[in-house]
Amino acid sequence: MDALQLDYQQRIRSVVAKHPVFSGLTDADIADLTSRMTTKRVAGGDVVVEQGQSVEGIYFIAMGRVRLAITGENRRAVTLAVLQAGDLFGEVSAFDGGPSAATAVALYPSTLLVLRREDLERHVAAHPELAMRMLGQMSRRLRSADETIAELALCDVPERILRRLCALAQKEGVAGAQGLIIRRPPTHQDLANMVGSCRETVCRTISTLMRQGMLIAQGKELVVVYRLVPGYQRPRQQLVAGAA
């Protein structure tokens, strides 16, 4: 095994070991687990899993970003989640053997690690605590889906957009002078899919929110002002700078 391949395997083990589901495993268990994973590299826009089709097992995102979406009979899509490096998907189908409930599409060139259902079952049998951790993972995903359903039913488009952008800012935003900076904001079409609307409506709404000072365009980045982010404490040094 050459040094490059060894370094790659070590990096993969490190990424997998940090996931809450696998964090309790020993180094030997992590090494065994990752040795059974196959690497799948996909280009941006590639479909990883099609809604209604069988899945290979669970998918671990080592690099990149993947969108999970459900498409209705009218071909309109609703985005359930946008996952990033370190996230898992496909665990429900891996457990019950049923088809995928959503389509998974790579948003950017991505590297995925695939653990077959049989190997997952083997590890769960050897480490029962994995089952409880995966149930926790699925519960969080289900709670997020419930929140999406509630937003679609109870909130208007501007509120749905603000909720999604605030959640994204909290998850991966960087603190700036005026708010949390989203380095790679979703496109208007992606945002429309997230909130169950159309691109034109999202464009108009984003423009209105910017005029109202709730959102700020900063080149290709998007700033969500601090007052909109629930429970977020503005960094002290920025409070002092702002006061000055």
N, C-alpha and C positions, 0 to 999 in steps of 0.2 A: 504493500500500500504506500503510495507516494505521500509526500508532506502535504500537498494541496488537498488530497482526498481526506487525509487525517484531520486537517484543520476544518474542513467542511463538516465532517461528522461531529467534531467537538462542538462546533457552533450550533448544529442542529440539536444536539443533546442539551446544550445550555438553554436554548429557546424553549424546548419541550418541558424541561425541568421547572421552568418558571411559571408554567400554567398551573392555576389552582387545582385542577383535577389531578395532575401528576406530581405536584410539589412534594408529596410525602414519600415518594418512592426513593429507594436507594440508588446510588450511582450505577450499580450493577443492573438494577431493574430498568433504569432509564436507558442504559446501553442496550439491553435486550429488546426493549420496546422500540427504540429508534431503528435497530437493525432489521426489524420486521416491517418498517414503513418503506413504501416506495415513493420516489420523488416524481412529482408531476409538474412540469413547467408549462405555463399557458401564457398566451399573449393577451394584451388588453382587448376586451370585447369578446373573448372566447367563452363559450358556455361550458362550465365545469360539470354541472348536473342539470338535467332537464326536468321540469315539473312533471310528475307522473311516471318517471322512469326509475328503475332500480338503481341503487347506489353501491359503490364498491365497499364502502365502510365509512369510517369517520375521516374527515378532512381537517388537517391542521395547517393553518396559513403560516408558513415560515417567512414569506416576504410578499408584499403587495397588498391588495385590497379586493374584497369580493362582495358583490351585492346579492342579497337574497330577496326575491320578488315572487309574487303570485300573480298570474295572468288569468283574467276571466274569459268567459266565452266571447265577449265583445273585443278581446285582445288588449284591453286596457290593463296596465300593470300597476300594482301597488307594491312599493318597496317595504319589506318588513325590517330589514337591517342592512347596514353597511359594515362589514367586518374587516378588521385589519390584522397585521402580523401579530401572532400570538393567540388568535381566536380559533375556535373549533366550529364545525358545522357538520350536519349529516348524522348526528348522534341518535335522533329519534328513529330514523329508518334503519340504522345499524342495530338498534335494539329490537325493533318489532319486525324487521325484515320486509316492511312495506315500501311502496314507492316514495320518492321524494315529494313533499308537499309544496316545495318551492323550487324555482329555478335559481341556480347560482351562476353568476357571471363575473368574470375577472374584470375589474375596472381599469387595472394597469397590468403590465407584465408581472406575473406572480409565480411564486414557487410554493407548491402545496405538498404536504406529506400525507400519504394515504395509509391508514391502518385498516386492514381487512377485518370484516366482522368476526371471523373465526379467531383471529389473533386478539381482538378486543375481548371476546368472551373468555379466552384463555387467561388474559391478564386480570380480568374482573374476578374469575374464579380463584386465582392465586392471591388477589388483593381485594377483598370484598369492599373495603372502604372506597375504592374507585367508583363503585356503583352509587354510593351516596353522594359523592362529589359530582358525578355526572347528572344525577337527579337534580342537584342544586343548580347545575348549569342549565338544564332543560327548564327548570322552574323559572329562572331569570329570563330565559328566552320567551317563555309563555307569558310572564308578567309584562314583558315589553310588547308582545303581540296584543295583549288585552288593552294596554294603554293606547296602542295604535288604533284599535277598533273604537275605543271610547272617543279619541280625538276626531276620527272620521264622522262619528255620529253626533257629537255634541259641540264641536268647535267650528267656527267659520275659517275660511282659508287663511286670512292674516294671522289668526291665533295659532293655527296648525303650523304655519311656516315659522313663526317665532319660537314655538315650542321645540321644533326640530333643530333649528339653528342654535338655540340655547343649549340643548342636549349635546349637540356636536361640539360646541365651544367648551362645555364642561369636560367632555371626554378627551379632546385633543387640542384645545385652544392654548395659546401662549399669551401670558399677561403682557398687555401693552399700556400705553399712556392713557387711552380712552376706554379700553375694554379688552375682552378676550379676542385674540386674533386667530381666525381659522385660516391656516396657511393654504390649504387646498380645498376651498369650498366646493360643494356640489354644483353641478351645472343647473341651469334653470329647469331643464328637462328631468334631471335626476331628482331635484327637489319636488317637481310636480308629481313624480311617481311616488315620492315619500308621503305626500299629503293628499293624494287622490284628487289632483286637479289637473289643469292643462298648462303648458308652458307659457302661453300668452297671459293667463291670469297671474301666474307666478311672477312674470316680468313686471307687470303693472304693480303688483303688491310690493315687490322688492323696491321699486322706484319710490312708491309712497312711503314705505318705512324708512328709506334713506332721507327723504325730504323731512320726515318727522324727527330725524336724529336718532332713531333706534338702531340703525345699521349704518356702517361707514365703509365705503369702498376705499381700499388702500392698495392700488395697483391690482394685482390678481388676487389679493387677499381680501377677506371680509372681516370687519370688526363688529362684534356684538357688544354694545355698551354695557358697562358693569351693572347698571341699575336693573337690567332685564334678567340677569342670571340669578336664580333663586339661591339665597344663602351664600353667595360668593363674597369673600372678603377681599377687597382691593388691597394689593400689596402696600405695606406701610410706606416704603420709599416713594411710591407713586402718589400716595396721599399727600406726603410732604411736598413733593414736586408740584402737585396740582394746587396746593394751598399757596405755594410761592408765586 
